[in-house]
Amino acid sequence: MPAERYDVAVAGGGLTGLVAAACFARAGFEVLVVEGRERGAEGDGRVSALTVASERILRRLGAWEGITGAAPFRRMRVWEAGGGAEIRFDAAAVGAEHLGHIVPNQVVVEALEAAAESLGVAWIRPARVSGLALGSGEATVDLGATRIRAGLLVGADGADSLVRKLTGIPVRGRDYGQLGIVCSVRPERHHRDIAWQVARPAGPLAFLPLPDGLCSIVWSTERAHAEHLLALADEAFRHELEAAFERRLGAVEWAGPRAGFPLRAIRAATYSAPRVALVGDAAHTIHPLAGQGVNLGILDAAVLAEVAAEAAGRGRDPGGRAVLERYERRRKAHNLAVHCAVDGFDRLYRAGGAPVRAIRNAGLAATHRLTPLKRRIILHASGFAGDLPAAAAPLD
């Protein structure tokens, strides 16, 4: 049985929680991960578009070497369905080799687990937080069969975070009324390392590059339509997918098993409570149309560990109020800006009517022509600029 007292306990052994655990362990903290699933549990088929900043963090943690099947995307094409305007982004515009990588979430989790273990992280699994007592010097965490104490509890337990609920932190949210359908497909023509996305009235459809010419699709659409798509036979689904994607890559020759996930946005009123910090989906979720959700969580985790390590280096309490407030100041404004931008795009592209469509297309066409603006978008969206943690700095 692991020791009873830890510097940091992380509730949630998913991607963001593991980044937090590994970052803290790399900084010299004694870390415990509390995870509800057994090791090796099957993933849900989702992929992430990891930015360059996220890649750098994973490299510094020693996890990137264990990631197999990462597919780089060097360009992006976004257009409006029905012959609307199109905008293109290219890594070459900022002197980069790629904008990011598409990676199955399960692969990243497995690589992070191995990296965290090599850094000395301990686990209790399967276990979940069932109660909290927050004192001035530590958090006492009830796990049902056992109880542990920690100088800092990191809530990385997802959008329905029990840690957040137990601390009484309120949230604001918006249900998009959509499901996100995910599966792997093989299109007739090669994706050419391009991330493709078509904006449709019911929600965006993305074809994201995978190795061997495969693509991962993320089709966000209204709930009734999504349920219809999930119920279709394979051939009928492929035909509807081809039509929705306007056959940009030709016919869809094969489609794997489909899964659907409800889409909603949440924002926690605060990212912290005494001895508790929230990261990733426990603090904020956004629409997947920009592929930024997991990257925001990775930056949360890295910044939290960074400010805690800086405090410890000065002889200050790394789980104290001042540290958690500094973490929140660094991350909340950035996350809110991304949330508002993504939410605004979703509302804009789901608005109907010819005048609105004309304005959308004019704006998209103008943005495509404004090279400095496109370059700025690439720099921030791919993690080349902004208030980044040291772990996301360029590697030597």
Residue, then its C-alpha position, 0 to 999 in steps of 0.5 A: m500500500p502506498a504511503e499515507r502522505y504525499d506532496v501532491a495527489v492527482a484525482g484522475g489518471g486520464l491524459t491531463g491528470l497524468v501530465a500533471a502527475a509527471c510534471f510534479a514528479r519531474a519537479g521533485f514532488e512525491v506524487l500519487v495518482v488516484e484512478g478509477r479504471e484498472r490499468g490497460a482498460e480499453g480507450d473510447g476511440r477518441v483522438s487529440a490534435l496535440t499542438v507543438a507546445s503539448e508535444r514539447i511538454l510530453r517530450r520533456l516528460g519522456a513520454w513522446e518516445g513511447i507514442t506510436g502512430a502519431a500523425p503530423f499535420r502540416r496544413m489545415r483547410v477549413w471551408e463552409a459547406g455548399g461552396g463557401a469561402e475557404i481558409r488555409f493554414d500552413a506550418a511553413a508560414v511560421g517556419a515550422e515543420h508541422l502544426g501538431h500531431i493527431v494521436p489516439n488518446q489511449v496511446v498518449v495515456e499509456a505513454l504517460e503512464a510509463a513516463a510517470e512511473s519512471l519518475g516515481v509516481a505512485w498509484i491507487r487504482p481502481a479508486r475514486v475520491s468519495g470525500l474531502a476534508l480541507g485544512s490549512g496545511e493539507a487535504t485529507v482525501d477519502l477513497g472509500a477503502t483508505r484515506i490519504r493526505a496531501g499538501l495539494l489535491v489536483g482535480a483532473d477527474g473530468a467534466d463531471s468532476l467529483v473533486r469540484k463538486l465536493t469543494g462546492i465550486p459552481v460552474r456555468g455551462r452550455d449544452y450544445g445539443q449535439l453529439g460528436i461522432v468519432c471513428s476511423v475511416r479510409p478515404e479514397r485519396h490520401h489526406r496529404d498531412i492536412a487536417w480538413q474541416v467543413a463547417r455545416p449548419a448542424g455542426p462541423l465535420a473534421f477529417l484528421p490525418l492518421p498513418d497509412g492514409l487513414c483519417s479520424i473523423v469528428w462529426s459534431t451534429e445535432r442529437a437527432h441526426a447523430e443518433h440516426l448516423l450511429a444507427l445506420a448500416d456501414e455502407a449507408f453511413r459511408h455514403e452520408l459521410e462522403a456527401a457531408f464532406e463534399r467528397r474532398l477526399g473521394a469515396v470513403e472506402w472503409a469506416g470503423p466502429r462509431a461512437g458518440f459523445p455529448l458536447r457541452a461547454i462548462r466553466a468553473a467559477t474558480y480553478s481553486a479552493p483551499r489545497v485544491a486546484l482544478v485542471g483540464d475538463a474539471a475546470h473548463t470544456i469547449h466545443p471540439l471544433a478547434g481541437q484545443g480542449v486537451n491542449l488547454g488541459i496540458l498547459d493547465a497541468a504544466v503551469l500548475a506544476e511550474v508555479a508550485a515548484e517555483a514556490a517550493g524553491r523559494g521556501r514557500d508552501p507549494g499548495g498555498r493560496a498564493v500559489l493557486e491564485r497565481y496559477e489561476r491568473r495565468r490560465k483562466a484568462h487564456n482559457l476564457a479567451v479560447h472558450c469565447a472564440v470557439d463558442g462564438f464560431d459555433r454560434l456563427y456557423r449554426a446561424g441561418g439565413a443568406p445575410v449571415r452566410a454572406i457575412r461569414n464567407a466575407g470574413l473567412a475570405a478576408t482572413h485568408r487574404l490577411t497573411p499577418l493575421k493568419r500567421r498570428i492565429i497559427l502561432h497561438a493555436s499551435g503553441f508557438a506563442g503566448d504565456l507558455p510554461a517553461a516545459a513548452a519552450p523550444l527544445d535544444 
